[in-house]
Amino acid sequence: MLVSHQQRVGVNSLAVDAIDQVLMNSRLHYLGSAARIIEPVRHLAILTCMDARVDVSALLGLRPGDAHVIRNAGGRASTDTVRALAISQAVMHTREVMVIHHTECALGRFSQAQLDEQISAASGHHFAEELGCFTDPIGAIAEDLERLRACPYLPARDKIRGFMYDLASNLLTEVFAPDRAPH
């Protein structure tokens, strides 16, 4: 049986869970005309971390329909990310890629073994998937930039840039791969 959101929550409900809150927000949200266009208006794809502290739209002043935002643990250029970017560029005609990592990232604070252990303990199942942990945050950005620039499935590889977002200062700093540093 389907129950409407209003029937389930009730008008006088004091305890509203997170899903109900975002459902209420969705009714108040107007996407505007830009969101009706399939291709991102700015022809931009952004790869960033799934960390809830990183509000990409607010940080970059984006509106719905402006850019593709691809999020994963660490904002790493994983195989799934490359697939998403290949579709973004080949089908949706994005032409620039912005890679944004951030300070205090879990993939930089924990080792692969520590995360494997935590996930295994929490799930009750052995976990041994590659997560892209790193010890050098700037090096991780440079590594992701190089992986994307070398990917033959991305038709637009000349405008791929990387940034470190400092959560404490709210500043973005551009990171250059060693062979592309400004002179």
C-alpha positions in Angstrom: 0.0 0.0 0.0 1.3 3.4 -0.9 1.1 6.0 1.8 1.7 9.7 1.0 4.4 11.6 2.8 1.8 13.8 4.6 -0.1 10.7 5.9 3.1 9.1 7.2 4.6 12.2 8.9 1.4 13.9 10.2 1.1 17.6 10.8 1.9 17.6 14.6 4.8 15.1 14.5 7.6 16.4 16.7 10.3 13.8 15.7 10.9 14.0 12.0 13.7 11.8 10.5 16.3 13.1 8.0 14.5 11.5 5.0 11.2 13.2 5.9 13.0 16.6 6.4 14.6 16.4 2.9 11.3 15.3 1.4 9.7 18.4 2.9 12.6 20.5 1.4 12.1 19.0 -2.0 8.5 20.3 -2.1 9.9 23.8 -1.5 12.7 23.6 -4.0 12.2 25.1 -7.5 14.7 23.8 -10.0 14.3 26.6 -12.5 14.8 26.4 -16.3 18.5 25.5 -16.2 17.7 22.1 -14.6 15.5 21.2 -17.5 18.5 21.1 -19.9 20.1 17.7 -20.1 23.6 19.0 -20.7 25.2 20.9 -17.8 25.0 24.6 -18.6 28.7 25.2 -17.7 29.9 22.0 -19.5 31.7 21.2 -16.2 32.1 18.0 -14.3 33.3 18.1 -10.7 34.8 15.1 -8.9 34.8 15.5 -5.1 34.5 13.6 -1.8 31.3 12.4 -0.4 32.1 14.1 2.9 28.9 16.0 4.0 31.0 19.0 5.1 31.8 19.7 1.4 28.9 21.6 0.0 30.0 21.9 -3.6 27.1 24.0 -4.8 27.5 26.6 -2.1 31.3 26.6 -2.4 31.3 27.2 -6.1 28.0 29.1 -6.5 26.4 26.5 -8.6 22.8 26.2 -9.4 20.9 23.0 -10.4 21.8 22.2 -14.0 25.2 24.0 -14.0 27.5 20.9 -13.6 27.8 17.2 -13.1 28.9 16.5 -9.5 30.5 13.1 -9.0 31.1 12.1 -5.4 32.9 9.2 -3.8 35.1 8.5 -0.8 38.1 10.8 -1.1 37.0 12.3 -4.4 39.4 9.7 -6.1 39.6 9.0 -9.8 38.4 5.4 -9.4 37.2 3.2 -12.2 33.6 4.1 -11.5 34.5 7.8 -11.6 36.2 7.4 -15.0 33.1 5.7 -16.3 30.9 8.5 -15.1 33.2 11.1 -16.5 33.4 9.3 -19.9 29.6 9.5 -20.1 29.6 13.1 -18.9 31.9 14.1 -21.7 30.8 11.8 -24.5 27.1 12.1 -24.0 26.5 15.2 -22.0 29.3 17.3 -23.6 31.1 18.4 -20.5 34.5 19.9 -21.4 36.2 20.7 -18.1 36.9 18.6 -15.0 37.5 20.0 -11.6 38.9 17.6 -9.0 38.4 18.8 -5.4 39.9 17.0 -2.4 39.6 18.4 1.1 41.5 18.6 4.4 40.6 16.1 7.2 39.6 13.4 4.7 39.1 9.9 6.1 41.0 8.3 3.3 44.0 10.3 4.4 43.6 9.7 8.1 43.1 5.9 7.9 45.1 3.2 6.2 43.6 0.7 3.9 44.0 -2.0 6.5 42.3 0.1 9.2 39.3 0.9 6.9 39.1 -2.8 5.8 39.0 -3.8 9.5 36.3 -1.2 10.4 34.1 -2.1 7.4 34.5 -5.8 8.0 33.6 -5.4 11.7 30.6 -3.2 11.0 29.2 -5.4 8.3 30.2 -8.9 9.6 31.7 -9.6 6.2 35.4 -9.6 5.1 36.1 -6.4 3.1 39.2 -6.0 0.9 38.2 -3.6 -1.8 40.7 -0.9 -2.9 39.7 2.5 -1.4 42.4 4.8 -2.6 43.8 5.7 0.8 46.8 8.1 0.8 49.4 9.6 3.1 50.1 12.7 0.9 47.0 14.7 0.2 48.6 16.9 -2.5 50.2 13.8 -4.1 46.7 12.2 -4.2 45.3 15.1 -6.2 48.3 15.0 -8.6 47.8 11.2 -9.0 44.1 11.7 -9.8 44.8 14.5 -12.3 47.4 12.3 -14.1 45.0 9.3 -14.2 42.3 11.4 -15.7 44.6 13.2 -18.2 45.9 9.8 -19.3 42.5 8.2 -19.8 41.8 7.5 -23.5 38.0 7.5 -22.8 37.8 11.2 -21.9 37.7 13.2 -25.1 38.3 16.5 -23.3 41.5 16.1 -21.2 43.1 19.5 -21.7 41.1 21.3 -18.9 41.4 19.0 -15.9 42.4 20.9 -12.8 42.8 19.9 -9.2 42.1 21.8 -5.9 42.5 21.3 -2.2 39.6 22.6 -0.1 40.6 23.7 3.4 37.5 23.0 5.6 38.8 25.3 8.4 39.4 28.4 6.2 36.9 27.7 3.4 39.6 28.3 0.8 40.3 26.4 -2.4 43.9 26.2 -3.5 44.9 24.9 -6.9 47.2 21.9 -7.0 49.4 21.3 -10.0 50.9 18.0 -11.2 54.7 18.3 -11.1 55.0 18.5 -14.9 52.3 21.3 -15.1 53.3 23.6 -12.3 53.2 27.3 -13.3 56.5 28.9 -14.0 
